[in-house]
Amino acid sequence: MSEIKITKENFEQEVLNSDKPVLIDFWATWCGPCKMIAPVIEEIANEAKGAFKVGKVNVDEEPELASDFQVVSIPMLVVIKNKKVVNTAVGFRPKEQILELLK
């Protein structure tokens, strides 16, 4: 399963109504650490095998979502389960630490 582009239009359907945990990567094209973490996020999405969803929010295209989640620094990872934020992390993280967020 690949990453899902999360927008304010599909947020409710893809995230809030998800029966699986959702890992959201808040990022921007100009962000160096975001470029470093992107292949890790993609790998996690490809290995998810339906256990969870992986979404990406471009903070420049979706300022409302970034504001809703009080994103002040990127990359910012957010894990949502049952409509609630259960974990967050800011900055580059190795794959193992990102997977720990999902537990």
N, CA, C and O atoms as a GROMACS GRO file, in nm:
protein
  412
    1MET      N    1   0.085  -0.118   0.000
    1MET     CA    2   0.000   0.000   0.000
    1MET      C    3   0.089   0.123   0.000
    1MET      O    4   0.185   0.132   0.076
    2SER      N    5   0.057   0.215  -0.084
    2SER     CA    6   0.142   0.335  -0.092
    2SER      C    7   0.084   0.447  -0.006
    2SER      O    8  -0.022   0.434   0.054
    3GLU      N    9   0.158   0.555  -0.002
    3GLU     CA   10   0.117   0.670   0.078
    3GLU      C   11  -0.007   0.735   0.016
    3GLU      O   12  -0.026   0.732  -0.106
    4ILE      N   13  -0.088   0.793   0.101
    4ILE     CA   14  -0.209   0.862   0.058
    4ILE      C   15  -0.185   1.011   0.075
    4ILE      O   16  -0.136   1.056   0.179
    5LYS      N   17  -0.219   1.088  -0.027
    5LYS     CA   18  -0.210   1.234  -0.015
    5LYS      C   19  -0.332   1.279   0.065
    5LYS      O   20  -0.446   1.265   0.020
    6ILE      N   21  -0.307   1.335   0.183
    6ILE     CA   22  -0.414   1.380   0.271
    6ILE      C   23  -0.441   1.528   0.245
    6ILE      O   24  -0.349   1.610   0.245
    7THR      N   25  -0.567   1.561   0.223
    7THR     CA   26  -0.610   1.699   0.205
    7THR      C   27  -0.726   1.725   0.301
    7THR      O   28  -0.778   1.632   0.363
    8LYS      N   29  -0.764   1.850   0.312
    8LYS     CA   30  -0.878   1.879   0.401
    8LYS      C   31  -1.005   1.814   0.347
    8LYS      O   32  -1.098   1.784   0.423
    9GLU      N   33  -1.010   1.792   0.214
    9GLU     CA   34  -1.128   1.730   0.153
    9GLU      C   35  -1.139   1.581   0.186
    9GLU      O   36  -1.251   1.532   0.204
   10ASN      N   37  -1.027   1.509   0.195
   10ASN     CA   38  -1.036   1.365   0.221
   10ASN      C   39  -0.994   1.327   0.364
   10ASN      O   40  -0.992   1.209   0.398
   11PHE      N   41  -0.962   1.425   0.448
   11PHE     CA   42  -0.914   1.398   0.583
   11PHE      C   43  -1.012   1.314   0.665
   11PHE      O   44  -0.972   1.216   0.728
   12GLU      N   45  -1.138   1.351   0.664
   12GLU     CA   46  -1.237   1.278   0.743
   12GLU      C   47  -1.246   1.133   0.697
   12GLU      O   48  -1.245   1.041   0.778
   13GLN      N   49  -1.256   1.113   0.566
   13GLN     CA   50  -1.270   0.978   0.512
   13GLN      C   51  -1.146   0.894   0.536
   13GLN      O   52  -1.156   0.780   0.583
   14GLU      N   53  -1.028   0.948   0.504
   14GLU     CA   54  -0.904   0.869   0.510
   14GLU      C   55  -0.847   0.854   0.650
   14GLU      O   56  -0.782   0.754   0.681
   15VAL      N   57  -0.870   0.953   0.736
   15VAL     CA   58  -0.807   0.952   0.869
   15VAL      C   59  -0.909   0.927   0.979
   15VAL      O   60  -0.900   0.828   1.051
   16LEU      N   61  -1.006   1.015   0.992
   16LEU     CA   62  -1.100   1.002   1.104
   16LEU      C   63  -1.187   0.878   1.094
   16LEU      O   64  -1.219   0.816   1.196
   17ASN      N   65  -1.227   0.841   0.973
   17ASN     CA   66  -1.312   0.724   0.956
   17ASN      C   67  -1.234   0.595   0.932
   17ASN      O   68  -1.293   0.492   0.901
   18SER      N   69  -1.103   0.601   0.945
   18SER     CA   70  -1.020   0.483   0.923
   18SER      C   71  -1.037   0.384   1.038
   18SER      O   72  -1.038   0.422   1.155
   19ASP      N   73  -1.049   0.256   1.002
   19ASP     CA   74  -1.056   0.153   1.106
   19ASP      C   75  -0.917   0.104   1.145
   19ASP      O   76  -0.903   0.014   1.227
   20LYS      N   77  -0.814   0.165   1.084
   20LYS     CA   78  -0.675   0.131   1.113
   20LYS      C   79  -0.602   0.255   1.164
   20LYS      O   80  -0.646   0.367   1.136
   21PRO      N   81  -0.492   0.238   1.236
   21PRO     CA   82  -0.411   0.355   1.273
   21PRO      C   83  -0.359   0.424   1.147
   21PRO      O   84  -0.338   0.361   1.044
   22VAL      N   85  -0.340   0.556   1.157
   22VAL     CA   86  -0.291   0.634   1.043
   22VAL      C   87  -0.167   0.712   1.087
   22VAL      O   88  -0.170   0.786   1.185
   23LEU      N   89  -0.059   0.693   1.012
   23LEU     CA   90   0.064   0.769   1.030
   23LEU      C   91   0.061   0.883   0.928
   23LEU      O   92   0.053   0.858   0.808
   24ILE      N   93   0.066   1.007   0.976
   24ILE     CA   94   0.065   1.122   0.887
   24ILE      C   95   0.200   1.192   0.893
   24ILE      O   96   0.252   1.221   1.001
   25ASP      N   97   0.254   1.217   0.776
   25ASP     CA   98   0.381   1.289   0.762
   25ASP      C   99   0.350   1.430   0.711
   25ASP      O  100   0.308   1.447   0.596
   26PHE      N  101   0.370   1.530   0.796
   26PHE     CA  102   0.356   1.670   0.755
   26PHE      C  103   0.491   1.713   0.698
   26PHE      O  104   0.593   1.702   0.766
   27TRP      N  105   0.492   1.762   0.574
   27TRP     CA  106   0.617   1.789   0.504
   27TRP      C  107   0.601   1.907   0.408
   27TRP      O  108   0.492   1.961   0.393
   28ALA      N  109   0.713   1.946   0.344
   28ALA     CA  110   0.713   2.049   0.240
   28ALA      C  111   0.826   2.018   0.142
   28ALA      O  112   0.925   1.954   0.177
   29THR      N  113   0.810   2.063   0.019
   29THR     CA  114   0.909   2.035  -0.086
   29THR      C  115   1.044   2.099  -0.057
   29THR      O  116   1.147   2.046  -0.099
   30TRP      N  117   1.045   2.212   0.014
   30TRP     CA  118   1.169   2.286   0.040
   30TRP      C  119   1.242   2.238   0.165
   30TRP      O  120   1.349   2.292   0.198
   31CYS      N  121   1.188   2.140   0.235
   31CYS     CA  122   1.241   2.096   0.365
   31CYS      C  123   1.343   1.983   0.347
   31CYS      O  124   1.308   1.874   0.301
   32GLY      N  125   1.469   2.010   0.383
   32GLY     CA  126   1.575   1.909   0.371
   32GLY      C  127   1.549   1.782   0.450
   32GLY      O  128   1.555   1.673   0.394
   33PRO      N  129   1.520   1.793   0.581
   33PRO     CA  130   1.492   1.672   0.658
   33PRO      C  131   1.370   1.594   0.606
   33PRO      O  132   1.363   1.472   0.619
   34CYS      N  133   1.274   1.666   0.546
   34CYS     CA  134   1.157   1.599   0.488
   34CYS      C  135   1.200   1.511   0.371
   34CYS      O  136   1.149   1.400   0.353
   35LYS      N  137   1.295   1.560   0.294
   35LYS     CA  138   1.347   1.481   0.181
   35LYS      C  139   1.423   1.359   0.231
   35LYS      O  140   1.422   1.254   0.167
   36MET      N  141   1.489   1.373   0.345
   36MET     CA  142   1.564   1.261   0.402
   36MET      C  143   1.469   1.152   0.455
   36MET      O  144   1.497   1.034   0.441
   37ILE      N  145   1.357   1.193   0.514
   37ILE     CA  146   1.266   1.096   0.575
   37ILE      C  147   1.169   1.037   0.473
   37ILE      O  148   1.110   0.932   0.499
   38ALA      N  149   1.151   1.102   0.359
   38ALA     CA  150   1.053   1.057   0.259
   38ALA      C  151   1.072   0.912   0.216
   38ALA      O  152   0.973   0.838   0.212
   39PRO      N  153   1.195   0.867   0.184
   39PRO     CA  154   1.208   0.726   0.145
   39PRO      C  155   1.177   0.629   0.258
   39PRO      O  156   1.130   0.518   0.233
   40VAL      N  157   1.202   0.670   0.381
   40VAL     CA  158   1.172   0.586   0.497
   40VAL      C  159   1.020   0.572   0.511
   40VAL      O  160   0.969   0.463   0.534
   41ILE      N  161   0.949   0.684   0.497
   41ILE     CA  162   0.802   0.683   0.506
   41ILE      C  163   0.744   0.597   0.394
   41ILE      O  164   0.651   0.520   0.416
   42GLU      N  165   0.800   0.612   0.273
   42GLU     CA  166   0.753   0.532   0.159
   42GLU      C  167   0.773   0.383   0.185
   42GLU      O  168   0.685   0.302   0.155
   43GLU      N  169   0.888   0.348   0.239
   43GLU     CA  170   0.918   0.207   0.269
   43GLU      C  171   0.820   0.153   0.373
   43GLU      O  172   0.771   0.041   0.360
   44ILE      N  173   0.793   0.231   0.476
   44ILE     CA  174   0.697   0.190   0.580
   44ILE      C  175   0.559   0.170   0.518
   44ILE      O  176   0.490   0.074   0.550
   45ALA      N  177   0.518   0.261   0.430
   45ALA     CA  178   0.387   0.251   0.364
   45ALA      C  179   0.379   0.123   0.281
   45ALA      O  180   0.277   0.055   0.281
   46ASN      N  181   0.487   0.092   0.210
   46ASN     CA  182   0.488  -0.027   0.125
   46ASN      C  183   0.489  -0.156   0.206
   46ASN      O  184   0.447  -0.261   0.157
   47GLU      N  185   0.538  -0.149   0.329
   47GLU     CA  186   0.545  -0.267   0.413
   47GLU      C  187   0.426  -0.280   0.509
   47GLU      O  188   0.418  -0.377   0.584
   48ALA      N  189   0.336  -0.183   0.508
   48ALA     CA  190   0.225  -0.180   0.604
   48ALA      C  191   0.132  -0.301   0.592
   48ALA      O  192   0.078  -0.347   0.692
   49LYS      N  193   0.114  -0.351   0.472
   49LYS     CA  194   0.031  -0.469   0.446
   49LYS      C  195  -0.107  -0.458   0.512
   49LYS      O  196  -0.159  -0.556   0.564
   50GLY      N  197  -0.164  -0.339   0.509
   50GLY     CA  198  -0.299  -0.321   0.560
   50GLY      C  199  -0.310  -0.305   0.710
   50GLY      O  200  -0.420  -0.285   0.762
   51ALA      N  201  -0.198  -0.313   0.783
   51ALA     CA  202  -0.202  -0.300   0.929
   51ALA      C  203  -0.231  -0.156   0.971
   51ALA      O  204  -0.290  -0.132   1.076
   52PHE      N  205  -0.188  -0.061   0.889
   52PHE     CA  206  -0.211   0.081   0.915
   52PHE      C  207  -0.201   0.156   0.783
   52PHE      O  208  -0.156   0.101   0.682
   53LYS      N  209  -0.244   0.280   0.784
   53LYS     CA  210  -0.235   0.367   0.666
   53LYS      C  211  -0.122   0.466   0.686
   53LYS      O  212  -0.086   0.499   0.798
   54VAL      N  213  -0.066   0.512   0.575
   54VAL     CA  214   0.036   0.617   0.579
   54VAL      C  215  -0.010   0.729   0.487
   54VAL      O  216  -0.035   0.709   0.368
   55GLY      N  217  -0.020   0.849   0.544
   55GLY     CA  218  -0.062   0.965   0.467
   55GLY      C  219   0.042   1.075   0.472
   55GLY      O  220   0.124   1.082   0.564
   56LYS      N  221   0.038   1.161   0.372
   56LYS     CA  222   0.131   1.275   0.367
   56LYS      C  223   0.049   1.402   0.350
   56LYS      O  224  -0.044   1.407   0.270
   57VAL      N  225   0.086   1.504   0.427
   57VAL     CA  226   0.022   1.635   0.418
   57VAL      C  227   0.128   1.737   0.382
   57VAL      O  228   0.221   1.761   0.460
   58ASN      N  229   0.115   1.798   0.266
   58ASN     CA  230   0.204   1.906   0.225
   58ASN      C  231   0.156   2.033   0.297
   58ASN      O  232   0.046   2.082   0.269
   59VAL      N  233   0.237   2.085   0.388
   59VAL     CA  234   0.194   2.199   0.472
   59VAL      C  235   0.172   2.326   0.390
   59VAL      O  236   0.096   2.413   0.432
   60ASP      N  237   0.237   2.337   0.275
   60ASP     CA  238   0.216   2.455   0.190
   60ASP      C  239   0.083   2.448   0.116
   60ASP      O  240   0.020   2.550   0.091
   61GLU      N  241   0.039   2.327   0.083
   61GLU     CA  242  -0.088   2.308   0.012
   61GLU      C  243  -0.205   2.296   0.108
   61GLU      O  244  -0.319   2.323   0.070
   62GLU      N  245  -0.179   2.256   0.232
   62GLU     CA  246  -0.285   2.232   0.331
   62GLU      C  247  -0.257   2.308   0.461
   62GLU      O  248  -0.240   2.246   0.566
   63PRO      N  249  -0.253   2.443   0.454
   63PRO     CA  250  -0.221   2.519   0.576
   63PRO      C  251  -0.324   2.500   0.688
   63PRO      O  252  -0.290   2.509   0.806
   64GLU      N  253  -0.450   2.473   0.652
   64GLU     CA  254  -0.553   2.452   0.756
   64GLU      C  255  -0.524   2.327   0.839
   64GLU      O  256  -0.533   2.330   0.961
   65LEU      N  257  -0.488   2.218   0.771
   65LEU     CA  258  -0.455   2.095   0.844
   65LEU      C  259  -0.331   2.116   0.930
   65LEU      O  260  -0.325   2.071   1.044
   66ALA      N  261  -0.230   2.183   0.874
   66ALA     CA  262  -0.109   2.211   0.950
   66ALA      C  263  -0.142   2.292   1.074
   66ALA      O  264  -0.087   2.267   1.182
   67SER      N  265  -0.230   2.388   1.060
   67SER     CA  266  -0.271   2.470   1.174
   67SER      C  267  -0.350   2.388   1.276
   67SER      O  268  -0.329   2.400   1.396
   68ASP      N  269  -0.440   2.304   1.227
   68ASP     CA  270  -0.521   2.219   1.316
   68ASP      C  271  -0.432   2.131   1.404
   68ASP      O  272  -0.465   2.103   1.520
   69PHE      N  273  -0.319   2.087   1.348
   69PHE     CA  274  -0.228   1.999   1.422
   69PHE      C  275  -0.113   2.076   1.486
   69PHE      O  276  -0.019   2.016   1.538
   70GLN      N  277  -0.121   2.208   1.482
   70GLN     CA  278  -0.021   2.296   1.544
   70GLN      C  279   0.121   2.262   1.499
   70GLN      O  280   0.213   2.252   1.579
   71VAL      N  281   0.135   2.242   1.367
   71VAL     CA  282   0.265   2.210   1.310
   71VAL      C  283   0.350   2.337   1.306
   71VAL      O  284   0.315   2.433   1.238
   72VAL      N  285   0.460   2.337   1.380
   72VAL     CA  286   0.551   2.452   1.381
   72VAL      C  287   0.687   2.415   1.325
   72VAL      O  288   0.767   2.503   1.290
   73SER      N  289   0.714   2.286   1.316
   73SER     CA  290   0.841   2.239   1.262
   73SER      C  291   0.815   2.110   1.184
   73SER      O  292   0.735   2.026   1.225
   74ILE      N  293   0.884   2.095   1.071
   74ILE     CA  294   0.865   1.976   0.990
   74ILE      C  295   0.999   1.910   0.961
   74ILE      O  296   1.101   1.978   0.965
   75PRO      N  297   1.002   1.782   0.933
   75PRO     CA  298   0.886   1.694   0.925
   75PRO      C  299   0.828   1.667   1.064
   75PRO      O  300   0.898   1.658   1.164
   76MET      N  301   0.695   1.655   1.065
   76MET     CA  302   0.625   1.619   1.188
   76MET      C  303   0.541   1.496   1.158
   76MET      O  304   0.463   1.494   1.062
   77LEU      N  305   0.558   1.394   1.239
   77LEU     CA  306   0.482   1.271   1.223
   77LEU      C  307   0.375   1.265   1.331
   77LEU      O  308   0.400   1.293   1.448
   78VAL      N  309   0.255   1.227   1.289
   78VAL     CA  310   0.143   1.216   1.382
   78VAL      C  311   0.078   1.080   1.361
   78VAL      O  312   0.054   1.039   1.247
   79VAL      N  313   0.049   1.010   1.470
   79VAL     CA  314  -0.022   0.883   1.462
   79VAL      C  315  -0.161   0.904   1.522
   79VAL      O  316  -0.176   0.953   1.634
   80ILE      N  317  -0.262   0.867   1.444
   80ILE     CA  318  -0.401   0.881   1.487
   80ILE      C  319  -0.465   0.743   1.492
   80ILE      O  320  -0.461   0.667   1.396
   81LYS      N  321  -0.524   0.712   1.608
   81LYS     CA  322  -0.600   0.587   1.626
   81LYS      C  323  -0.735   0.625   1.685
   81LYS      O  324  -0.743   0.703   1.780
   82ASN      N  325  -0.841   0.571   1.630
   82ASN     CA  326  -0.976   0.596   1.681
   82ASN      C  327  -1.005   0.746   1.695
   82ASN      O  328  -1.058   0.790   1.797
   83LYS      N  329  -0.968   0.822   1.592
   83LYS     CA  330  -0.993   0.966   1.585
   83LYS      C  331  -0.914   1.050   1.684
   83LYS      O  332  -0.942   1.168   1.702
   84LYS      N  333  -0.815   0.988   1.751
   84LYS     CA  334  -0.735   1.061   1.850
   84LYS      C  335  -0.586   1.055   1.815
   84LYS      O  336  -0.536   0.954   1.766
   85VAL      N  337  -0.516   1.166   1.840
   85VAL     CA  338  -0.372   1.168   1.825
   85VAL      C  339  -0.312   1.089   1.941
   85VAL      O  340  -0.334   1.121   2.057
   86VAL      N  341  -0.236   0.985   1.908
   86VAL     CA  342  -0.177   0.902   2.013
   86VAL      C  343  -0.025   0.917   2.021
   86VAL      O  344   0.036   0.879   2.121
   87ASN      N  345   0.036   0.973   1.916
   87ASN     CA  346   0.180   0.993   1.916
   87ASN      C  347   0.219   1.100   1.817
   87ASN      O  348   0.154   1.118   1.714
   88THR      N  349   0.326   1.172   1.848
   88THR     CA  350   0.382   1.269   1.754
   88THR      C  351   0.534   1.266   1.766
   88THR      O  352   0.589   1.228   1.868
   89ALA      N  353   0.599   1.308   1.659
   89ALA     CA  354   0.744   1.320   1.660
   89ALA      C  355   0.782   1.427   1.559
   89ALA      O  356   0.723   1.436   1.451
   90VAL      N  357   0.880   1.509   1.594
   90VAL     CA  358   0.926   1.615   1.506
   90VAL      C  359   1.070   1.588   1.466
   90VAL      O  360   1.153   1.551   1.550
   91GLY      N  361   1.100   1.608   1.338
   91GLY     CA  362   1.235   1.589   1.289
   91GLY      C  363   1.257   1.450   1.233
   91GLY      O  364   1.171   1.363   1.242
   92PHE      N  365   1.374   1.432   1.176
   92PHE     CA  366   1.408   1.302   1.116
   92PHE      C  367   1.414   1.195   1.224
   92PHE      O  368   1.466   1.217   1.333
   93ARG      N  369   1.361   1.079   1.190
   93ARG     CA  370   1.367   0.962   1.278
   93ARG      C  371   1.404   0.841   1.194
   93ARG      O  372   1.361   0.831   1.079
   94PRO      N  373   1.482   0.748   1.248
   94PRO     CA  374   1.506   0.623   1.176
   94PRO      C  375   1.379   0.539   1.172
   94PRO      O  376   1.287   0.559   1.251
   95LYS      N  377   1.376   0.446   1.080
   95LYS     CA  378   1.258   0.363   1.058
   95LYS      C  379   1.208   0.297   1.187
   95LYS      O  380   1.088   0.296   1.214
   96GLU      N  381   1.299   0.242   1.265
   96GLU     CA  382   1.260   0.171   1.387
   96GLU      C  383   1.183   0.262   1.482
   96GLU      O  384   1.084   0.220   1.542
   97GLN      N  385   1.228   0.387   1.497
   97GLN     CA  386   1.159   0.482   1.586
   97GLN      C  387   1.022   0.519   1.532
   97GLN      O  388   0.928   0.538   1.610
   98ILE      N  389   1.010   0.529   1.402
   98ILE     CA  390   0.880   0.562   1.342
   98ILE      C  391   0.784   0.446   1.365
   98ILE      O  392   0.668   0.467   1.398
   99LEU      N  393   0.831   0.324   1.346
   99LEU     CA  394   0.744   0.207   1.370
   99LEU      C  395   0.704   0.199   1.516
   99LEU      O  396   0.592   0.156   1.545
  100GLU      N  397   0.790   0.238   1.608
  100GLU     CA  398   0.755   0.240   1.751
  100GLU      C  399   0.638   0.333   1.778
  100GLU      O  400   0.555   0.305   1.865
  101LEU      N  401   0.629   0.444   1.704
  101LEU     CA  402   0.517   0.537   1.720
  101LEU      C  403   0.383   0.469   1.695
  101LEU      O  404   0.281   0.508   1.752
  102LEU      N  405   0.384   0.370   1.609
  102LEU     CA  406   0.261   0.303   1.569
  102LEU      C  407   0.214   0.196   1.668
  102LEU      O  408   0.103   0.144   1.655
  103LYS      N  409   0.297   0.162   1.765
  103LYS     CA  410   0.261   0.056   1.860
  103LYS      C  411   0.171   0.105   1.969
  103LYS      O  412   0.131   0.028   2.057
   0.00000   0.00000   0.00000
